[in-house]
Amino acid sequence: MKTPIVNGLRKYLESEKVRFHMPGHKGKTTLVNWGEFIPQMDVTELEGLDNLNNAKGIILESEQQSAQAFGAKQTFYTVNGTSGGIHVVIAAMTHYGDKILIQRNCHKSVYSAVILNRLRPEYVYPNYNTKNNITTGISPEDVESILKRDEEIKAVVVTHPSYYGICSDLEKIAEIVHRYNRVLIVDEAHGSHLKFSPKLPACALEAGADLVVQSTHKTLPSFTQTSMVHVGSDRVDIERLKDMFGLYQTTSPSYIFMASLEVARAFMEGEGVERLDDMIGEVKRTTDYLKTLDRVHIFDGDALDESIKAFDFTKMLINIDGITGTKLKEILREEYDINFELADYYYALALPSLMNEKEDFDKLIYAIEDIAKTKPIGKVKKLDISLPKPKIVVNMGDAYSGEKEVLPLRESIGRVSAGFIIPYPPGIPLIAPGEEITESICNSYDIYKENNVEIIGLVDYNRDMIKVVK
């Protein structure tokens, strides 16, 4: 029997690598011995088991318990991940052809929602911190300036926190958005844990968001593809939101997924809070020590960067002089059996959760210290990896669905893209359909490719082929 996926998974499990990557359960069966219930628990909408797309019984009760735990007016489970949740909430709060303001470094799912609903995007760009070589937060003043001059904008979509832990002044942004009678949608994919510790930045619901989508699987112990949509205000038309769930979400939702969402929530109402506090202590112990080492740098915010309101320090951004972030991630995987979440040109990102043990952090300390002491200092060129600001030439939906041709990327400079170029993770497009391809974008692409960052969206990655508007 040929099973390449199963074989690949077995090979990974046999390697026993330390997991500093999502999902948040880290492969542990601490909460539930899932092996005892799978595949028996994999059922359909039988009598007494309710229906996710028309919840009236046990699923509704579970969602209500989650709403209470997270501080929402209402909560909906999504088994299509936060990407599916983003599609639902943007469709619910806009109509075809509406204009929408989005944070340019948002996830690709937001761009997909723009295409699906033929929306017209306007962008608010984040700050690029040249001192630390990292994209940081967005300015509330920039949001207000755009809303003030453009009355057509119906909704604002921002990310909180970013993949790298950056939190903009969300409370002020919410106040501005509501003052201009718009709605605020927050992609809080990386912040489902924030609600459960006063040591962390305030969660989006506390800051005043109208709709929040969380990847429960990223930082809490539920299965990959499980997320929650939280309603934060009366500005949300609940019936329209339910209609959009029916339009976008699978009609065969996994009860295993829903059960894992419930278990994660129940855990956070009990001993999970203590486990989270222990993890926060381990992160602080680890980063405090790593900061004392020669060559090692930990980004945990910048007091002089006004775009950073708060920082989620459970995102451990590590830089070692003379080693690129992508190379550091590779060394940790191949020589120390430690898997990180992602890496860019400068940083490697460790993403712990409350399921990581003290031993995991000890192994990380040993590995980083050993690398800093033994690996030679290479030549890492100073590069600007800020987001390009391409010109919008054609509506995104029209460019995506219209006639196309395929060209080498360098030969397409000056043409209009009909596809995406997305380093993944973190899933933030360098260019989207409808935007002009420039030399700057090609240069940014080259940097990612040279440093072995996976790029999605191209027709042929090996030959750098991209779709352009014909």
GUMAR-106584 format. One record per residue (C-alpha): residue in three letters; residue number from 1; x, y, z. Coordinates in steps of 0.001 Angstrom, whole numbers, m for minus. Layout:
BEGIN
NODE / Ala / NUM / X / Y / Z
...
//
This chain:
BEGIN
NODE / Met / 1 / 0 / 0 / 0
NODE / Lys / 2 / 1518 / 3309 / m1127
NODE / Thr / 3 / 1011 / 5987 / 1539
NODE / Pro / 4 / 3509 / 8840 / 1093
NODE / Ile / 5 / 1692 / 11188 / 3505
NODE / Val / 6 / 1464 / 8544 / 6236
NODE / Asn / 7 / 5087 / 7607 / 5651
NODE / Gly / 8 / 6181 / 11231 / 5893
NODE / Leu / 9 / 4259 / 11708 / 9135
NODE / Arg / 10 / 5751 / 8549 / 10622
NODE / Lys / 11 / 9223 / 9751 / 9730
NODE / Tyr / 12 / 8561 / 13074 / 11445
NODE / Leu / 13 / 7166 / 11407 / 14580
NODE / Glu / 14 / 10117 / 9031 / 14799
NODE / Ser / 15 / 12530 / 11967 / 14802
NODE / Glu / 16 / 11113 / 13217 / 18152
NODE / Lys / 17 / 11829 / 16866 / 17393
NODE / Val / 18 / 11028 / 19580 / 19930
NODE / Arg / 19 / 7971 / 21430 / 18645
NODE / Phe / 20 / 8186 / 25201 / 18683
NODE / His / 21 / 5599 / 25387 / 15940
NODE / Met / 22 / 1824 / 25172 / 15698
NODE / Pro / 23 / m534 / 23498 / 16490
NODE / Gly / 24 / m695 / 24439 / 20138
NODE / His / 25 / m1335 / 20947 / 21451
NODE / Lys / 26 / 2273 / 20009 / 20449
NODE / Gly / 27 / 1247 / 16411 / 19802
NODE / Lys / 28 / 447 / 15788 / 23472
NODE / Thr / 29 / m2471 / 13691 / 24702
NODE / Thr / 30 / m2405 / 15414 / 28093
NODE / Leu / 31 / m5990 / 16661 / 27873
NODE / Val / 32 / m7699 / 13730 / 26164
NODE / Asn / 33 / m6300 / 10438 / 24945
NODE / Trp / 34 / m7616 / 11032 / 21456
NODE / Gly / 35 / m6352 / 7646 / 20288
NODE / Glu / 36 / m9123 / 6018 / 22303
NODE / Phe / 37 / m11820 / 7949 / 20412
NODE / Ile / 38 / m10553 / 8275 / 16840
NODE / Pro / 39 / m11985 / 7117 / 14481
NODE / Gln / 40 / m15018 / 6171 / 16620
NODE / Met / 41 / m15737 / 9858 / 17285
NODE / Asp / 42 / m15728 / 10668 / 13566
NODE / Val / 43 / m19483 / 10707 / 12990
NODE / Thr / 44 / m22098 / 12762 / 11159
NODE / Glu / 45 / m25170 / 14757 / 12211
NODE / Leu / 46 / m27018 / 11948 / 13980
NODE / Glu / 47 / m29960 / 12315 / 16332
NODE / Gly / 48 / m28824 / 14088 / 19488
NODE / Leu / 49 / m25525 / 15295 / 17989
NODE / Asp / 50 / m26824 / 18620 / 16595
NODE / Asn / 51 / m25713 / 20335 / 13353
NODE / Leu / 52 / m22948 / 22951 / 13180
NODE / Asn / 53 / m24718 / 24846 / 10401
NODE / Asn / 54 / m27977 / 24976 / 12342
NODE / Ala / 55 / m26890 / 24570 / 15954
NODE / Lys / 56 / m29737 / 24119 / 18434
NODE / Gly / 57 / m28474 / 21487 / 20871
NODE / Ile / 58 / m25090 / 20357 / 22160
NODE / Ile / 59 / m23090 / 22402 / 19637
NODE / Leu / 60 / m25014 / 25569 / 20472
NODE / Glu / 61 / m24489 / 24895 / 24171
NODE / Ser / 62 / m20755 / 24422 / 23603
NODE / Glu / 63 / m20515 / 27632 / 21537
NODE / Gln / 64 / m22325 / 29547 / 24279
NODE / Gln / 65 / m19836 / 28270 / 26838
NODE / Ser / 66 / m17001 / 29449 / 24598
NODE / Ala / 67 / m18628 / 32875 / 24212
NODE / Gln / 68 / m18687 / 33194 / 27995
NODE / Ala / 69 / m15071 / 32031 / 28322
NODE / Phe / 70 / m13738 / 34449 / 25700
NODE / Gly / 71 / m15998 / 37382 / 26588
NODE / Ala / 72 / m18027 / 37436 / 23368
NODE / Lys / 73 / m21679 / 38228 / 22778
NODE / Gln / 74 / m21858 / 35130 / 20633
NODE / Thr / 75 / m19339 / 32568 / 19383
NODE / Phe / 76 / m19391 / 30291 / 16335
NODE / Tyr / 77 / m17118 / 27337 / 15683
NODE / Thr / 78 / m15417 / 27058 / 12329
NODE / Val / 79 / m13755 / 23897 / 11060
NODE / Asn / 80 / m12414 / 25631 / 7934
NODE / Gly / 81 / m9704 / 27342 / 9934
NODE / Thr / 82 / m9417 / 31068 / 10472
NODE / Ser / 83 / m9157 / 31453 / 6686
NODE / Gly / 84 / m12722 / 30162 / 6391
NODE / Gly / 85 / m13791 / 32370 / 9282
NODE / Ile / 86 / m12272 / 35429 / 7595
NODE / His / 87 / m14210 / 34670 / 4412
NODE / Val / 88 / m17425 / 34410 / 6423
NODE / Val / 89 / m17099 / 37589 / 8473
NODE / Ile / 90 / m15967 / 39827 / 5611
NODE / Ala / 91 / m18836 / 38580 / 3456
NODE / Ala / 92 / m21245 / 39175 / 6344
NODE / Met / 93 / m20153 / 42782 / 6887
NODE / Thr / 94 / m19933 / 43882 / 3234
NODE / His / 95 / m21847 / 43639 / m29
NODE / Tyr / 96 / m20532 / 42995 / m3547
NODE / Gly / 97 / m18457 / 45915 / m4806
NODE / Asp / 98 / m18033 / 47596 / m1410
NODE / Lys / 99 / m14816 / 49299 / m456
NODE / Ile / 100 / m12827 / 47894 / 2466
NODE / Leu / 101 / m9757 / 49103 / 4366
NODE / Ile / 102 / m7272 / 46367 / 5177
NODE / Gln / 103 / m3889 / 46233 / 6858
NODE / Arg / 104 / m1506 / 45527 / 3995
NODE / Asn / 105 / 401 / 42831 / 5909
NODE / Cys / 106 / m2748 / 40834 / 6562
NODE / His / 107 / m3063 / 37132 / 5765
NODE / Lys / 108 / m3842 / 35896 / 2250
NODE / Ser / 109 / m7321 / 34823 / 3382
NODE / Val / 110 / m8323 / 38491 / 3581
NODE / Tyr / 111 / m7267 / 38951 / m47
NODE / Ser / 112 / m9238 / 35835 / m973
NODE / Ala / 113 / m12321 / 37370 / 665
NODE / Val / 114 / m11770 / 40533 / m1376
NODE / Ile / 115 / m11750 / 38466 / m4580
NODE / Leu / 116 / m14741 / 36334 / m3608
NODE / Asn / 117 / m16864 / 39400 / m2868
NODE / Arg / 118 / m15479 / 41645 / m5621
NODE / Leu / 119 / m14506 / 44193 / m2982
NODE / Arg / 120 / m12352 / 47248 / m3624
NODE / Pro / 121 / m9413 / 47295 / m1198
NODE / Glu / 122 / m7747 / 50325 / 290
NODE / Tyr / 123 / m4553 / 49695 / 2296
NODE / Val / 124 / m3100 / 51001 / 5518
NODE / Tyr / 125 / 594 / 50172 / 5610
NODE / Pro / 126 / 2521 / 49095 / 8717
NODE / Asn / 127 / 5702 / 50746 / 9881
NODE / Tyr / 128 / 9036 / 49204 / 8931
NODE / Asn / 129 / 11448 / 49320 / 11857
NODE / Thr / 130 / 14848 / 49813 / 10198
NODE / Lys / 131 / 16746 / 49448 / 13460
NODE / Asn / 132 / 15444 / 45917 / 14041
NODE / Asn / 133 / 14654 / 44972 / 10434
NODE / Ile / 134 / 11047 / 44074 / 11132
NODE / Thr / 135 / 7578 / 45203 / 10065
NODE / Thr / 136 / 5754 / 46542 / 13108
NODE / Gly / 137 / 2345 / 48153 / 13702
NODE / Ile / 138 / m92 / 50434 / 11922
NODE / Ser / 139 / m813 / 53991 / 13000
NODE / Pro / 140 / m4315 / 54867 / 14278
NODE / Glu / 141 / m3794 / 58290 / 12715
NODE / Asp / 142 / m3300 / 56652 / 9312
NODE / Val / 143 / m6537 / 54735 / 9762
NODE / Glu / 144 / m8400 / 57911 / 10661
NODE / Ser / 145 / m6921 / 59849 / 7746
NODE / Ile / 146 / m8118 / 57215 / 5275
NODE / Leu / 147 / m11606 / 56902 / 6783
NODE / Lys / 148 / m11962 / 60668 / 6902
NODE / Arg / 149 / m11312 / 61128 / 3189
NODE / Asp / 150 / m13107 / 58024 / 1918
NODE / Glu / 151 / m16735 / 57647 / 2989
NODE / Glu / 152 / m17203 / 54579 / 770
NODE / Ile / 153 / m15218 / 52304 / 3076
NODE / Lys / 154 / m17593 / 49945 / 4885
NODE / Ala / 155 / m15281 / 47895 / 7095
NODE / Val / 156 / m11739 / 47859 / 8457
NODE / Val / 157 / m9687 / 44654 / 8794
NODE / Val / 158 / m6573 / 44550 / 10975
NODE / Thr / 159 / m4320 / 41852 / 12426
NODE / His / 160 / m3758 / 41560 / 16207
NODE / Pro / 161 / m1197 / 40373 / 17107
NODE / Ser / 162 / 916 / 39892 / 14003
NODE / Tyr / 163 / 2693 / 36590 / 13377
NODE / Tyr / 164 / 5692 / 38250 / 15035
NODE / Gly / 165 / 3749 / 39362 / 18129
NODE / Ile / 166 / 3326 / 43027 / 17190
NODE / Cys / 167 / 200 / 44711 / 18574
NODE / Ser / 168 / m901 / 48084 / 17226
NODE / Asp / 169 / m3020 / 50433 / 19360
NODE / Leu / 170 / m6170 / 48433 / 18709
NODE / Glu / 171 / m8285 / 50211 / 21319
NODE / Lys / 172 / m7641 / 53570 / 19659
NODE / Ile / 173 / m8210 / 52094 / 16198
NODE / Ala / 174 / m11557 / 50668 / 17373
NODE / Glu / 175 / m12599 / 54051 / 18749
NODE / Ile / 176 / m11744 / 55744 / 15434
NODE / Val / 177 / m13489 / 53106 / 13315
NODE / His / 178 / m16667 / 53385 / 15372
NODE / Arg / 179 / m16562 / 57182 / 15424
NODE / Tyr / 180 / m16694 / 57069 / 11629
NODE / Asn / 181 / m19546 / 54543 / 11823
NODE / Arg / 182 / m17609 / 51629 / 10315
NODE / Val / 183 / m17095 / 48102 / 11642
NODE / Leu / 184 / m13834 / 46621 / 12864
NODE / Ile / 185 / m12920 / 43048 / 11942
NODE / Val / 186 / m9847 / 41605 / 13661
NODE / Asp / 187 / m7814 / 38643 / 12492
NODE / Glu / 188 / m6619 / 37381 / 15868
NODE / Ala / 189 / m5362 / 34084 / 14495
NODE / His / 190 / m2293 / 34238 / 16714
NODE / Gly / 191 / m3977 / 35571 / 19837
NODE / Ser / 192 / m6489 / 33051 / 21180
NODE / His / 193 / m4387 / 32795 / 24367
NODE / Leu / 194 / m4351 / 36534 / 25147
NODE / Lys / 195 / m7657 / 36499 / 27020
NODE / Phe / 196 / m6266 / 34171 / 29666
NODE / Ser / 197 / m3350 / 36167 / 31084
NODE / Pro / 198 / m3045 / 39768 / 32333
NODE / Lys / 199 / 684 / 39519 / 31530
NODE / Leu / 200 / m122 / 39527 / 27810
NODE / Pro / 201 / m1564 / 42249 / 25542
NODE / Ala / 202 / m5308 / 42847 / 25714
NODE / Cys / 203 / m7343 / 40662 / 23374
NODE / Ala / 204 / m9283 / 42146 / 20465
NODE / Leu / 205 / m12692 / 41771 / 22110
NODE / Glu / 206 / m11483 / 43753 / 25114
NODE / Ala / 207 / m10150 / 46424 / 22753
NODE / Gly / 208 / m13580 / 46903 / 21132
NODE / Ala / 209 / m13550 / 44812 / 17941
NODE / Asp / 210 / m16914 / 44023 / 16348
NODE / Leu / 211 / m15869 / 40642 / 14954
NODE / Val / 212 / m12839 / 38536 / 15898
NODE / Val / 213 / m11567 / 35384 / 14223
NODE / Gln / 214 / m9144 / 33231 / 16228
NODE / Ser / 215 / m7079 / 30187 / 15295
NODE / Thr / 216 / m7650 / 28224 / 18475
NODE / His / 217 / m5274 / 25611 / 17090
NODE / Lys / 218 / m2306 / 27982 / 16880
NODE / Thr / 219 / m1776 / 28955 / 20513
NODE / Leu / 220 / m4288 / 26799 / 22406
NODE / Pro / 221 / m4466 / 22976 / 22397
NODE / Ser / 222 / m7006 / 22217 / 19675
NODE / Phe / 223 / m6504 / 20476 / 16339
NODE / Thr / 224 / m5247 / 22130 / 13173
NODE / Gln / 225 / m8060 / 23765 / 11183
NODE / Thr / 226 / m10142 / 24586 / 14276
NODE / Ser / 227 / m11024 / 28219 / 14913
NODE / Met / 228 / m13662 / 30423 / 16506
NODE / Val / 229 / m15543 / 33501 / 15351
NODE / His / 230 / m16459 / 35856 / 18192
NODE / Val / 231 / m19096 / 38586 / 17949
NODE / Gly / 232 / m18144 / 41644 / 19978
NODE / Ser / 233 / m20915 / 44180 / 19330
NODE / Asp / 234 / m24476 / 44788 / 18211
NODE / Arg / 235 / m23176 / 46165 / 14897
NODE / Val / 236 / m23122 / 42603 / 13602
NODE / Asp / 237 / m26195 / 41242 / 11817
NODE / Ile / 238 / m26268 / 37756 / 13339
NODE / Glu / 239 / m28680 / 36309 / 10788
NODE / Arg / 240 / m26546 / 37489 / 7882
NODE / Leu / 241 / m23472 / 36073 / 9635
NODE / Lys / 242 / m25208 / 32699 / 9962
NODE / Asp / 243 / m26186 / 32833 / 6288
NODE / Met / 244 / m22556 / 33314 / 5330
NODE / Phe / 245 / m21484 / 30381 / 7481
NODE / Gly / 246 / m23973 / 28305 / 5508
NODE / Leu / 247 / m22507 / 29603 / 2249
NODE / Tyr / 248 / m18799 / 29177 / 3023
NODE / Gln / 249 / m18484 / 26388 / 5581
NODE / Thr / 250 / m18459 / 22685 / 4799
NODE / Thr / 251 / m21703 / 20754 / 5242
NODE / Ser / 252 / m19654 / 17861 / 6646
NODE / Pro / 253 / m18029 / 19408 / 9730
NODE / Ser / 254 / m15744 / 17183 / 11762
NODE / Tyr / 255 / m17010 / 16287 / 15224
NODE / Ile / 256 / m13404 / 15524 / 16146
NODE / Phe / 257 / m12554 / 19157 / 15357
NODE / Met / 258 / m15528 / 20510 / 17292
NODE / Ala / 259 / m14697 / 18299 / 20264
NODE / Ser / 260 / m11118 / 19564 / 20280
NODE / Leu / 261 / m12354 / 23172 / 20303
NODE / Glu / 262 / m14525 / 22360 / 23294
NODE / Val / 263 / m11723 / 20571 / 25138
NODE / Ala / 264 / m9352 / 23508 / 24570
NODE / Arg / 265 / m11923 / 25949 / 25931
NODE / Ala / 266 / m12724 / 23785 / 28945
NODE / Phe / 267 / m9016 / 23400 / 29696
NODE / Met / 268 / m8551 / 27190 / 29666
NODE / Glu / 269 / m11357 / 27555 / 32189
NODE / Gly / 270 / m9386 / 25359 / 34581
NODE / Glu / 271 / m5741 / 24362 / 34832
NODE / Gly / 272 / m4909 / 25810 / 31417
NODE / Val / 273 / m4532 / 29267 / 32939
NODE / Glu / 274 / m1859 / 27978 / 35309
NODE / Arg / 275 / m139 / 26133 / 32461
NODE / Leu / 276 / m145 / 29322 / 30396
NODE / Asp / 277 / 1393 / 31240 / 33290
NODE / Asp / 278 / 4092 / 28569 / 33625
NODE / Met / 279 / 4827 / 28860 / 29903
NODE / Ile / 280 / 5080 / 32640 / 30157
NODE / Gly / 281 / 7609 / 32173 / 32958
NODE / Glu / 282 / 9630 / 29740 / 30823
NODE / Val / 283 / 9629 / 32146 / 27885
NODE / Lys / 284 / 10892 / 34935 / 30116
NODE / Arg / 285 / 13566 / 32706 / 31674
NODE / Thr / 286 / 14721 / 31588 / 28240
NODE / Thr / 287 / 14787 / 34978 / 26550
NODE / Asp / 288 / 16413 / 36674 / 29551
NODE / Tyr / 289 / 19261 / 34161 / 29390
NODE / Leu / 290 / 19625 / 34252 / 25615
NODE / Lys / 291 / 19944 / 38039 / 25743
NODE / Thr / 292 / 23138 / 37647 / 27796
NODE / Leu / 293 / 24857 / 35623 / 25066
NODE / Asp / 294 / 27279 / 37085 / 22556
NODE / Arg / 295 / 25873 / 37298 / 19021
NODE / Val / 296 / 22307 / 36506 / 20161
NODE / His / 297 / 19527 / 39072 / 19831
NODE / Ile / 298 / 15903 / 38717 / 20895
NODE / Phe / 299 / 13296 / 41084 / 19500
NODE / Asp / 300 / 10720 / 41821 / 22179
NODE / Gly / 301 / 9540 / 45251 / 21147
NODE / Asp / 302 / 11020 / 48695 / 20678
NODE / Ala / 303 / 10105 / 51495 / 23089
NODE / Leu / 304 / 10918 / 54109 / 20447
NODE / Asp / 305 / 8577 / 52574 / 17857
NODE / Glu / 306 / 5257 / 54342 / 18376
NODE / Ser / 307 / 3443 / 51861 / 16143
NODE / Ile / 308 / 3943 / 49120 / 18759
NODE / Lys / 309 / 1340 / 49444 / 21479
NODE / Ala / 310 / 2178 / 46059 / 23021
NODE / Phe / 311 / 4155 / 42924 / 22238
NODE / Asp / 312 / 3177 / 39294 / 22654
NODE / Phe / 313 / 6505 / 37989 / 23941
NODE / Thr / 314 / 5361 / 34361 / 23574
NODE / Lys / 315 / 6467 / 34864 / 19972
NODE / Met / 316 / 10211 / 34273 / 20412
NODE / Leu / 317 / 12072 / 36091 / 17634
NODE / Ile / 318 / 15727 / 35080 / 17631
NODE / Asn / 319 / 18616 / 36509 / 15613
NODE / Ile / 320 / 22259 / 35396 / 15710
NODE / Asp / 321 / 24957 / 37622 / 14223
NODE / Gly / 322 / 26341 / 36206 / 10999
NODE / Ile / 323 / 23496 / 33715 / 10417
NODE / Thr / 324 / 20310 / 34414 / 8487
NODE / Gly / 325 / 17003 / 33497 / 10073
NODE / Thr / 326 / 16321 / 30816 / 7478
NODE / Lys / 327 / 19752 / 29260 / 8052
NODE / Leu / 328 / 19259 / 29296 / 11823
NODE / Lys / 329 / 15935 / 27485 / 11440
NODE / Glu / 330 / 17634 / 24887 / 9245
NODE / Ile / 331 / 20491 / 24327 / 11719
NODE / Leu / 332 / 18083 / 23903 / 14628
NODE / Arg / 333 / 16077 / 21316 / 12694
NODE / Glu / 334 / 18932 / 19309 / 11245
NODE / Glu / 335 / 21470 / 19404 / 14080
NODE / Tyr / 336 / 19446 / 19868 / 17273
NODE / Asp / 337 / 16046 / 18276 / 16471
NODE / Ile / 338 / 14183 / 21510 / 17173
NODE / Asn / 339 / 11497 / 22648 / 14742
NODE / Phe / 340 / 10701 / 26364 / 14615
NODE / Glu / 341 / 7528 / 27880 / 13205
NODE / Leu / 342 / 9062 / 30078 / 10509
NODE / Ala / 343 / 12027 / 32208 / 9540
NODE / Asp / 344 / 12683 / 35299 / 7458
NODE / Tyr / 345 / 15954 / 36840 / 6332
NODE / Tyr / 346 / 16831 / 38125 / 9817
NODE / Tyr / 347 / 14822 / 36156 / 12400
NODE / Ala / 348 / 13789 / 32623 / 13289
NODE / Leu / 349 / 10508 / 32377 / 15192
NODE / Ala / 350 / 9876 / 29904 / 18012
NODE / Leu / 351 / 6179 / 29548 / 18763
NODE / Pro / 352 / 5692 / 27875 / 22147
NODE / Ser / 353 / 2357 / 27111 / 23741
NODE / Leu / 354 / 1174 / 26139 / 27192
NODE / Met / 355 / 1781 / 22505 / 26196
NODE / Asn / 356 / 5553 / 22938 / 25904
NODE / Glu / 357 / 7549 / 21594 / 28857
NODE / Lys / 358 / 10537 / 23068 / 30704
NODE / Glu / 359 / 12764 / 20520 / 28953
NODE / Asp / 360 / 11817 / 22004 / 25584
NODE / Phe / 361 / 13060 / 25413 / 26646
NODE / Asp / 362 / 16227 / 23921 / 28142
NODE / Lys / 363 / 16999 / 22251 / 24805
NODE / Leu / 364 / 16397 / 25534 / 23017
NODE / Ile / 365 / 18762 / 27385 / 25352
NODE / Tyr / 366 / 21469 / 24772 / 24824
NODE / Ala / 367 / 21052 / 24839 / 21037
NODE / Ile / 368 / 21141 / 28630 / 20647
NODE / Glu / 369 / 24104 / 28941 / 23012
NODE / Asp / 370 / 25987 / 26198 / 21170
NODE / Ile / 371 / 25271 / 27698 / 17753
NODE / Ala / 372 / 26387 / 31152 / 18901
NODE / Lys / 373 / 29643 / 29700 / 20241
NODE / Thr / 374 / 30545 / 27257 / 17493
NODE / Lys / 375 / 29111 / 28417 / 14174
NODE / Pro / 376 / 31276 / 30819 / 12164
NODE / Ile / 377 / 30109 / 34371 / 11571
NODE / Gly / 378 / 29046 / 34550 / 7949
NODE / Lys / 379 / 28405 / 37583 / 5811
NODE / Val / 380 / 24768 / 38654 / 6134
NODE / Lys / 381 / 24112 / 41593 / 3838
NODE / Lys / 382 / 22052 / 44466 / 5204
NODE / Leu / 383 / 18776 / 44235 / 3308
NODE / Asp / 384 / 15556 / 46226 / 3456
NODE / Ile / 385 / 12711 / 43688 / 3672
NODE / Ser / 386 / 9920 / 46227 / 4080
NODE / Leu / 387 / 6665 / 45640 / 2210
NODE / Pro / 388 / 6571 / 46994 / m1337
NODE / Lys / 389 / 3731 / 49391 / m2158
NODE / Pro / 390 / 2530 / 48342 / m5602
NODE / Lys / 391 / 171 / 50464 / m7660
NODE / Ile / 392 / m3382 / 49136 / m8038
NODE / Val / 393 / m4215 / 49164 / m11757
NODE / Val / 394 / m7155 / 46763 / m12069
NODE / Asn / 395 / m9771 / 45576 / m9576
NODE / Met / 396 / m8401 / 42514 / m7777
NODE / Gly / 397 / m11354 / 40282 / m8619
NODE / Asp / 398 / m11333 / 41279 / m12298
NODE / Ala / 399 / m7586 / 40628 / m12587
NODE / Tyr / 400 / m7897 / 37262 / m10853
NODE / Ser / 401 / m10785 / 35955 / m12960
NODE / Gly / 402 / m10037 / 37629 / m16308
NODE / Glu / 403 / m7906 / 36496 / m19236
NODE / Lys / 404 / m4294 / 35755 / m18358
NODE / Glu / 405 / m974 / 34816 / m19817
NODE / Val / 406 / 2124 / 33376 / m18164
NODE / Leu / 407 / 5501 / 35143 / m18215
NODE / Pro / 408 / 8810 / 34939 / m16369
NODE / Leu / 409 / 8636 / 37287 / m13401
NODE / Arg / 410 / 11490 / 39555 / m14547
NODE / Glu / 411 / 9933 / 39880 / m17992
NODE / Ser / 412 / 6632 / 40937 / m16460
NODE / Ile / 413 / 7894 / 44199 / m14933
NODE / Gly / 414 / 5388 / 46890 / m15847
NODE / Arg / 415 / 2585 / 44355 / m16385
NODE / Val / 416 / m415 / 43805 / m14133
NODE / Ser / 417 / m311 / 40693 / m11966
NODE / Ala / 418 / m3172 / 38221 / m12226
NODE / Gly / 419 / m1866 / 36128 / m9325
NODE / Phe / 420 / m182 / 36335 / m5958
NODE / Ile / 421 / 3397 / 36149 / m4766
NODE / Ile / 422 / 3174 / 35023 / m1142
NODE / Pro / 423 / 6055 / 33974 / 1150
NODE / Tyr / 424 / 4475 / 31255 / 3293
NODE / Pro / 425 / 4472 / 31448 / 6193
NODE / Pro / 426 / 3549 / 34127 / 7172
NODE / Gly / 427 / 1177 / 34283 / 4196
NODE / Ile / 428 / 1462 / 38018 / 3470
NODE / Pro / 429 / 1404 / 38843 / m270
NODE / Leu / 430 / 4236 / 40781 / m1877
NODE / Ile / 431 / 1835 / 41430 / m4721
NODE / Ala / 432 / m1832 / 40697 / m5346
NODE / Pro / 433 / m3902 / 40454 / m8535
NODE / Gly / 434 / m4521 / 43811 / m10170
NODE / Glu / 435 / m1235 / 45348 / m9019
NODE / Glu / 436 / 1680 / 46474 / m11148
NODE / Ile / 437 / 4777 / 44272 / m11064
NODE / Thr / 438 / 7883 / 46329 / m10348
NODE / Glu / 439 / 11602 / 45722 / m10059
NODE / Ser / 440 / 11309 / 46289 / m6301
NODE / Ile / 441 / 8838 / 43409 / m6024
NODE / Cys / 442 / 11119 / 41167 / m8086
NODE / Asn / 443 / 14044 / 42060 / m5813
NODE / Ser / 444 / 12002 / 41189 / m2711
NODE / Tyr / 445 / 11028 / 37889 / m4306
NODE / Asp / 446 / 14684 / 37111 / m5040
NODE / Ile / 447 / 15630 / 37683 / m1388
NODE / Tyr / 448 / 13002 / 35209 / m181
NODE / Lys / 449 / 13898 / 32604 / m2784
NODE / Glu / 450 / 17637 / 32851 / m2173
NODE / Asn / 451 / 16985 / 32191 / 1505
NODE / Asn / 452 / 14796 / 29123 / 934
NODE / Val / 453 / 11523 / 30714 / 2010
NODE / Glu / 454 / 8593 / 28869 / 431
NODE / Ile / 455 / 6726 / 31008 / m2107
NODE / Ile / 456 / 3176 / 30212 / m3187
NODE / Gly / 457 / 1101 / 31753 / m5955
NODE / Leu / 458 / 3441 / 31325 / m8911
NODE / Val / 459 / 2651 / 29085 / m11861
NODE / Asp / 460 / 6133 / 27568 / m11852
NODE / Tyr / 461 / 8368 / 28314 / m8870
NODE / Asn / 462 / 11466 / 26737 / m10423
NODE / Arg / 463 / 11263 / 28986 / m13474
NODE / Asp / 464 / 9769 / 32036 / m11682
NODE / Met / 465 / 6664 / 32109 / m13892
NODE / Ile / 466 / 3713 / 34316 / m12962
NODE / Lys / 467 / 239 / 34982 / m14340
NODE / Val / 468 / m338 / 38482 / m15732
NODE / Val / 469 / m3411 / 40204 / m17120
NODE / Lys / 470 / m3591 / 39657 / m20861
//
